[in-house]
Amino acid sequence: MRRSLLKALIPAAPQRPASLVRGLGLGHNALRRPPMVPCAALHATGIDSALHSARLRQAASGPQRVLKSLRPASLSLFSTKSFPTAGRFAQFVKDGPAYTFGLLCTGLATGASLAGWYYQQKEAAETRQKTIETSEVSREQFEVQAILAAHAPFSAAEKREVYVQRDALEETLKSFLKLIDPRSYMVVVGPRGAGKSTLVSHVLTELGGGVLIVPVEKPSATVSELKELVLKVALEQYPKTESWYATSTPLKDANLAERLKAAAKAGREGGREEGWLPTVALEITSSGNNRLIKNACTLLKELAADNPLCHGLLVLSSSFAVAELTDDRARQHFLRVGAFSRDEASANLDAQFKADVSDEIATIAAVSRVKERILPLTTLPMYLRRLTQDLSKSTNEADFVARAEAWASKFEAAARTDVEGAGNSVLNIFIRDKTGKERCFTTHDLMRELLNTGAPVTLPRATFNVPSDMFASKIRKSNEAKAAFNVDLVSKTVDFASATHRKAAAELLSLPPPTSSLWSWLFG
């Protein structure tokens, strides 16, 4: 009964040819998945109410192949079992063109809107590019002014006003920075904690503007990245800002040479002395990276040696880093920075005690006793700074002296540990003596030679089959040996790191320095 009623309401429609469907603009898939039909057309034909009644009957009687309850009425319109009668279909055909025209108008409007948005974005990009190109002159002036205004940052020691003059080193550095046509760059070397960065910063501070001290912390920095880093350091220090700068062309390494040249010209025109050049100092904060140091040498060779656009400085983190330099001694000057002299160390302690310890605690008598105990042990700035940090916690004069004594005892114990560790066959290298016989040269032999001479000894040359960098590489692998010895690969010499290490070596060997020189016997 229900099925008969359903067939009466929605009689089966004959299959329509594909040409008719294409003529309606419905496509070849319209028989399977027809488009949405306007509600007006469905209402006019009476199909909507019939289909609604059919769905209700379907929900009550179970699934039917005629209609699906979740599909809209328009999707079942062209089903072969639910097609309207010929009269109703004629009414649908009559309303179809209006619906098709509406879809066409909607598509055209959407396309026009998208096209307008595209051309608007394109025009904005072109305008932005023209603005960047127009502001390139302003950008160059901005970067040049940033280079001219750059200055050397004050170190922590200088902020506390405890810097101690090191006349000989300062004069050497100043003389190099006054060269009109340097055609070279200077490498500042020395043991870790010798005060290399503090010395360079102090000297460059006196030069005023045009000074770029660039800490290089990225181990894999390329030459191009180093160039961009130099410009960034200048811009970070520049107090002025430009709104267009953030959206303009990113920093390019090729701009650095042009900016330095323009800055040198502007500086001379602005009242600087004839031949004035900016200064670029690359400070390598870590050692053991051969590629980074070679890239830094390449950059300074390009900027300061091949085409002098600036004065170039390369500050190495330790003495061992000299082995990683590019072999270009014709374009390299070296400034060796070591421990304080006795007078410099005494002045340094006076200044630090005055800045960090009250006069009631650091009395003249107490300071005198501390100097008598500490200065014979070491005069390296790094150790003196650590001593001051410990003594600044003193509560009274007696505590001040006691802390200094405890620090000295601890330093002596550490020196004995360093010497003992370095004596465990760190070198153990077979070398040939004058007769051509191979002999095993140990760290103890090196200690005896240093104790015998009482001064630094020259490292063997390559003709003796033991080049200096071999000794440096052996010592570098041991933390104890690095602390016990000071290797200078510029002068090719080696010495104890401090008088305390020399004393510890003499105690370790348990014999007085030999009267004959083993070193002279081997290589004399």
LINTAMO-V492924 format. One record per pair of residues at least 4 apart in sequence whose C-alpha atoms are under 6 Angstrom apart, sorted by the first residue. I is the first residue (numbers start at 1). J is the second residue. D is the distance in whole Angstrom. If there is no record, write none. Layout:
BEGIN
I & J & D
I & J & D
END
This chain:
BEGIN
7 & 11 & 5
10 & 82 & 5
12 & 81 & 4
12 & 82 & 5
12 & 83 & 6
13 & 80 & 6
13 & 83 & 5
19 & 23 & 6
21 & 26 & 6
22 & 26 & 6
22 & 27 & 5
26 & 30 & 5
30 & 34 & 4
34 & 75 & 6
36 & 74 & 5
37 & 74 & 5
41 & 92 & 6
42 & 47 & 5
42 & 48 & 5
43 & 48 & 6
45 & 88 & 5
47 & 51 & 6
54 & 58 & 6
55 & 69 & 6
58 & 62 & 6
77 & 83 & 6
78 & 83 & 6
79 & 83 & 6
84 & 88 & 6
84 & 89 & 6
97 & 101 & 6
130 & 134 & 6
132 & 248 & 5
135 & 139 & 6
144 & 259 & 6
144 & 263 & 5
146 & 234 & 5
146 & 235 & 6
146 & 238 & 5
147 & 210 & 5
147 & 234 & 5
148 & 209 & 5
148 & 210 & 4
149 & 209 & 5
149 & 210 & 6
150 & 209 & 5
150 & 210 & 5
150 & 211 & 5
150 & 234 & 6
151 & 209 & 5
151 & 211 & 5
152 & 201 & 6
152 & 204 & 6
152 & 205 & 5
152 & 211 & 6
154 & 158 & 6
157 & 162 & 6
158 & 162 & 6
158 & 163 & 6
162 & 351 & 5
162 & 352 & 6
164 & 348 & 6
167 & 171 & 6
180 & 275 & 5
183 & 304 & 6
183 & 305 & 4
183 & 308 & 6
184 & 304 & 6
184 & 305 & 4
184 & 331 & 4
184 & 332 & 6
185 & 312 & 5
185 & 313 & 6
185 & 332 & 5
186 & 313 & 5
186 & 332 & 6
186 & 333 & 4
186 & 334 & 6
187 & 313 & 6
187 & 314 & 5
187 & 315 & 6
187 & 333 & 6
187 & 334 & 5
188 & 315 & 5
188 & 334 & 6
188 & 335 & 5
189 & 316 & 6
189 & 319 & 6
189 & 336 & 5
190 & 318 & 6
190 & 319 & 5
190 & 336 & 6
190 & 337 & 5
190 & 338 & 6
191 & 318 & 5
191 & 319 & 5
192 & 318 & 5
193 & 382 & 5
194 & 338 & 5
194 & 339 & 6
194 & 380 & 6
194 & 381 & 6
197 & 201 & 6
201 & 205 & 6
210 & 278 & 5
211 & 279 & 5
212 & 280 & 5
213 & 281 & 5
214 & 281 & 6
214 & 282 & 5
214 & 283 & 6
215 & 283 & 5
216 & 283 & 6
216 & 284 & 5
217 & 285 & 6
221 & 225 & 6
223 & 295 & 5
224 & 253 & 5
227 & 253 & 5
228 & 253 & 5
259 & 263 & 6
260 & 309 & 6
261 & 309 & 6
263 & 267 & 6
264 & 277 & 5
266 & 270 & 6
267 & 272 & 6
268 & 272 & 5
277 & 310 & 5
278 & 310 & 5
279 & 310 & 5
279 & 311 & 5
280 & 312 & 5
281 & 312 & 6
281 & 313 & 4
281 & 314 & 6
282 & 314 & 5
283 & 315 & 5
284 & 316 & 5
284 & 317 & 6
285 & 317 & 6
286 & 317 & 6
287 & 321 & 6
290 & 324 & 5
294 & 325 & 6
294 & 326 & 6
297 & 301 & 6
300 & 304 & 5
300 & 312 & 6
301 & 305 & 5
301 & 306 & 6
302 & 306 & 5
303 & 307 & 6
303 & 308 & 6
303 & 309 & 5
304 & 308 & 4
304 & 309 & 6
304 & 310 & 5
304 & 311 & 6
304 & 312 & 6
339 & 379 & 6
339 & 380 & 4
340 & 344 & 5
340 & 345 & 5
340 & 379 & 5
340 & 380 & 6
345 & 379 & 6
349 & 353 & 6
353 & 357 & 5
356 & 392 & 6
357 & 392 & 5
359 & 363 & 6
361 & 396 & 5
361 & 397 & 4
362 & 366 & 6
362 & 367 & 6
371 & 375 & 5
375 & 379 & 6
377 & 499 & 6
377 & 500 & 5
378 & 498 & 6
388 & 392 & 6
391 & 400 & 6
394 & 399 & 6
394 & 400 & 5
399 & 403 & 6
415 & 501 & 5
416 & 504 & 5
418 & 480 & 4
418 & 484 & 6
419 & 484 & 6
421 & 480 & 5
422 & 426 & 6
422 & 480 & 5
422 & 481 & 4
423 & 443 & 5
423 & 444 & 6
425 & 442 & 6
427 & 442 & 5
427 & 443 & 6
427 & 474 & 6
428 & 440 & 6
428 & 441 & 6
428 & 442 & 5
429 & 440 & 5
429 & 441 & 5
430 & 438 & 6
430 & 439 & 5
430 & 440 & 4
431 & 438 & 5
431 & 439 & 5
432 & 436 & 5
432 & 437 & 5
432 & 438 & 4
433 & 437 & 6
433 & 522 & 5
448 & 452 & 6
450 & 454 & 6
451 & 513 & 6
452 & 513 & 5
456 & 493 & 6
456 & 494 & 5
456 & 495 & 5
457 & 493 & 5
457 & 494 & 6
458 & 492 & 6
458 & 493 & 4
459 & 468 & 6
459 & 492 & 6
459 & 493 & 5
460 & 466 & 6
461 & 467 & 5
462 & 466 & 6
462 & 467 & 4
469 & 473 & 6
472 & 476 & 6
475 & 481 & 5
475 & 482 & 6
476 & 482 & 6
481 & 485 & 6
484 & 496 & 6
484 & 497 & 5
485 & 495 & 6
485 & 496 & 4
485 & 497 & 5
486 & 494 & 6
486 & 495 & 5
486 & 496 & 6
486 & 497 & 5
487 & 494 & 5
488 & 492 & 5
488 & 493 & 5
496 & 502 & 6
520 & 524 & 4
END
